[in-house]
Amino acid sequence: MEREQKSLVLSDLTKKMVFISGPRQAGKTWLARQIMQSYSRALYLNQDNEQDREVMAHQAWASNTDLLVFDEIHKMPNWKSYLKGIWDTRPPGQTVLVTGSARLETFRQSGDSLAGRYFHHRLFPFTPAEVAALGTEYTLEHHLSRGGFPEPFLAENDTEANRWRRQYLDGLIREDILSYENITQLKAMNLLVELLRQRVAAPLSYQSLSEDIGVSPNTVKHYIEILEALYIVFRIYPFHHSIARSLKQQPKLYFFDTPLVEGEGQRLENLAALSLYRQICLLEDSDGQRRTLCYLRTKEGREVDFLLVKEGTPELMLEVKSSDRTLDDNLVYFHERYRFPGVQLVADLRLESAAGPLQVRRLLDFLRHEAFRIHLRMD
């Protein structure tokens, strides 16, 4: 399958370096290989390969190389300065593509010597929207049981997909997390991941998790930040016009691999969250406008699953249901109070109600359909 970002990356490579980040095994290397086919003298180098490290250390490539692909280069000491030197002294006609499984945002916090030299694209697992855009459709059950990572998604059967998932989770904790940071309490991290699988879609209490695991709330928060930096989970926060005040409130957490989530309703909401988050990131990476996925919650406990926010302005509420066609009371409440439009996404729905500011739509059709993009852009 050709990934949706391919044409965007090829266009951006004519102007600047391009960074592609995303979860492990989401298809970054495959995408890079596809992009290399558009160049006549491309070279792929992986920091995890000893021979490639030697080539990188001595910059031992032909001067007429038109595309340099650096995979996992963030594992190299002083990698930003290395890339800056290569970019600033490159010969005419040469460009650079960088891929990595850690969030590049985490490396920008201490000052970015690469500022103004690159575009950033995030590659996520397959979502219904991307799969539909490629001219292929799968059932809701397939998306829920297989997730969107290419290998299990395209596997011949569920057994192969489940075997991949077990190895994937073990590898994340044993390899990626330990290579990212030297964690002394690996058992605590393992337990945290298992507990988080049970607490998807609910406001997250660091205090409660700390009591269950036996570490401090600050340690729990730090461990979740590591999981987030490695694209294992992501958090969304309740909407507030003050960003600082929003971040002080309890977030909700979701996994990049939907089948890891326990509970049918939670898994449905995770699929929706990942689809929305992926589309927001795709649009943000391509047009630069700031978009945010939040949720709505009052002090009295009224809650709506998601709120799409564009440049600080609320655009659309979304509530996920398994089979209830009756409009959720909280959708009605927030619409009457703030006039936000809303959509109730129902997994098992015969008849849609697609007129007016509050709609009831089939979840999978909404997530995969072209109208989903129109709703999200809100232009």
N, C-alpha and C positions, 0 to 999 in steps of 0.2 A: 504493500500500500504506500502511495506517495503522501507524505505528510503535508498538511495545509501550510506550514510555515516555509516550505521550500522556495516558493516564488518570492516571498517577502525577504528571506535571507539573501537570495541571489541578488535582489535589487539593492539591498543595503550594503552588500560586499563591494559594490562599485563606488561606495562613498567612504566607508570606514571599516575598521575591524568589526567583526560580529562575534558576540558571545552567545552561546546556547547553553542554558542550564536547565536542569530538570531531574526528576527522580532517576535512580539507578535502573537501567534496563527499560527505560521509557522509549528508546529508539533514537537517542542522540547520535550514536556512531553510525547507525543506518542512514539517518538523515545527512550526516556529513559525507558519507560515501556517495549518496545520490547527488549531492551538490558538487562533489569532486568531478563527476562525470561531465559537468558543464565547463570544465577547464581542461586544457591540453597537457599541462605539466604540473599537476597537483601532487602534493606530498603529505602523507598522514604520519604523525608522530604521537606516540602515547607515552606519557610520563611513567606509566607502570611497566613499560618494556625497557629492559636494560640496554639493548642496542640503540633504541630510540633516544634514551637519555644521553648516550654518548654523542649521537648526532646533534641533539639539541645543545649540549654543553659546548660543542665546538662550532655550532652553526654550520655544519658540514653538508649543505645542500647546494644544488646548482643555482647560479645567479639568475637563471631564466625560469626558475620555479614561479608559476603564476598564482598558486594558492598554497599556503602553508596551513595545515590543520593541526592544532595542538589539542590533544585529548587529555583531560585530567591534569592540566598544567598547574592548577592551583595547589597541587601537592609539592611543587617545586619551591624551595626557599627563594624568597625575593622574586617571585614570578612576575609581579607587576612591573618591576624595573626591567626585567628581562624582556618582556613584551614591548615595553615602551622603547627600548633600544632597538629592537627589531623593526618596529613600526616606523620609527623616526629615521632610520637609515636604510629602509627598504629600497630596492631598485624600482624604476618605473614599471608599472604593469603587475606588481606583486601585491596581493592582499592576504589577510589573515583571518582564519576562523578558529575560534576557541570553544571547546565543549567541556562541561564538567558537571558532576553529580551533586555539588554543594551549591547553595545559594550564593551567587556572586555578591548579593547585597551585604552579606556578612563581612566581605573583604573591603567594602567601601567605607566602613564606619571610621577607620583610622586614617582617613585621607586617601584620595585616589589619584595616583600619578598618571592614570590613564584617562582622566576626565577629558571629554570631548573627542576621544579617539575611537569610540566604539558605540555600536548599537547592541542592545540586549534583547534576546528572545528566550522565552520559557517554553519548553516542550513538555507537555503533560501526557499521561496515558490517553488512549482513545476515549472519546466521549461520544454519546449519540449524535451530537451535531457534526463532529468531524467525520464520523463514519458515514453519515447520511450525505455529507458534502462530497464524499468520494464515490457516491453512487451505490452504496451497500447498506443494507438494513439488517439489524439483528433484533431478536425479541428482548423485552424487558428482563426476562429471566436470565438471558445470556449475559446482559450487562451486569446484573446483580451477582451472578454466580462466578463469572469469569473475570470481572473487572475490566480495566482498559489497557493493562500492560500487554504489549504485542504478543509475547510468547504464550501466555495462558489464554488470551482472547482468541487467538487463532489456532489453539491446540486442537488435536483431533477429538479429544474427549475430556470429561471432567477430571478423570484420574490424573492425566498428564498435567492439567492445570493446577490441581491440588498439590502434586509433587513439586511443581515449580514454586508454588507459594510458600511451602514449608522451607525450601532451600533459600528462597529469597529473604524471608524474615530472619532466618538464622544468619545469613550473610550480612544483612544490614547491621545486626547487633554485634556480631563478632568482628566484622571487618570495617565497615564504613564508620560506625560510631567510634570505635577504638582508634582508627586512623585519624579521625577528625579531632578527637580530644582524648587524653589519657584519663579515662574514668576508672576510679578505684572500686566503685560499688556497682559492678556489672549486674549482679543479681537484682539490685534495686531498679536498674534500668529495665531489665527483663520484666520485672513485676509491674513497673509503670506502664509498659507497652500493653501488657495483658489487661490491666485495669482500664486503660484508655479505650480499648476495644469495646468495653462494656459501657462507656460513658459518652459515647458519641451523641451529639445533638442536644445535650443538656448543658446548662451553665456549669462551668468547671470550677471546682473549689480546690485550690492548691493546698489549703489547710486539711481538708478531708483526705486528699491523696497522701499527704505527708504522714498522717496518722496511720493510714493503711500500710504504707511502705516502710515507715520507720526512719525517715530522713526529714530534714527541715523543709518548710514550704518554699524557701528560696532555692533549695536544691532541686525540688520538683519542678519549679518554674524554669530553672537553668537546663534541666534535662529535656524538658519540652521544647525549649529554644533550640537545643541540639537536634532533636527530632525534626523540628521545623526547618532548620538550616540544611538538613539532608533530604528534604522533600519527602519525609515519611508522613508527616501530618501538617495541617495548617489550621490556624485559628481565625475566627471572625468575632467581632466585638459588637456590643449593642450600640445602636446609632445614637450619637450625641453631637451637637454642633461644636462642642469643645473636644478636640481629639485627646487632650491630656485626661479629661474626665472620663472619656469613653474607655481608655486603656486601663483605668483603675477599676473598672467593673469586670464582672466575670465573663470570660470569653466562652464560646462554644468551639469544640474541636472536631475535626474530620480527618479521615485518612485518604491518602492518594490511591490506595488500593482498597476499593469498596468491599470486596469479599472478606476482608479482615474484620469488618464491623459485625458485632453480634446484635441480633434482633432485626426482625423484618422491617419494622417501621423506621428504625435507625438507619438501616442499610438503604432504604429508599431515599431518606433525607440526605444521606452521604452522597449518593449518586447525583442528586440534584445540586448539592453544594459544590461538588467537584466540577460538574458541568458548567455551573454559573461562574465559578472561580476561574476555570480554564478560559472561558470566553472573555471574561473581563481582562485577564492578563494578555490574551491574544490581541484584543483591541487596544489596550494600553501600550503594548510593545510596538504596535504598528502605527498608531496615530499620536501617541504621547499624551493623551488626555487622562487625567487622574480619575480612576474608577475604584469603587470600594464595594465589597460585599459585607453587609452588616446583618444584624437581626434587630427586631424591635422588642422591647420589654419595659413595662412600667413597674413602679414600686409595688403596685398591687398584684403583680404577677401576670398581667396580660402580656401575651407574647405572640409574635408572628415569626415564622422560621427565618425568612430572609427579607432584606431590603437592599435593592440596588441603588447605589448612590453615584452620581456623576458630577465631578468637580464640586463636591460638597452639597449637592442638591439631591434630595430623595426623588427617585424616579418610579420605582415599582416594588410593591410588596409581593411576596410569594409564600404560600403555605402548602405543605406537602401532606397528602392524605393517602391512605391505602385504598379506601373505597367509599368514603363519605362524600356525597354530592352536595349536601346542604352546606351553604356558605358558612365558614367558620365565624363564630361570634367576634373574635378578635380582629379579623379582617374588616368586618363591618364597623367595629368600634374605631379602629384607626382611620378608616376612610371617612367616617362621619366627623371625626375630630380634626383630621389634618388634610383631608381630601386626597390622600395618596391613592392612585389606582392600584388594583391588586388582582392576582390570579391564584386560584386554588388549583393545585396540580394533583390529580387523582390517578392512582395507578390503574384501578379497575373502574372504568367509567363508560357507560353506554352512550349517553347523550350529553354533549357539551353545551355550555352556555357562554358564547363568545362575544356577546354584545354588552356594551356599557362599561363603566369604570371597574366593576368587579366581575370577573369571569371565572368559570369553572372549565378546566381544560384537561385533556388526557396528558398525563405526565410525560410519557415517552414521546408522543407526537410533538409536544411543546418543546422538549429538550432537543429533538433531532430536526425539527422543521425550520425552514428558512425564516418563518415568522419569528422564531426565537431570536434571531439576530436583529430583526427590526425592532422588536420589543426592547432588546438590551441597548441598542444604540440610542433610542429615544431622540433621534434627530428630527 
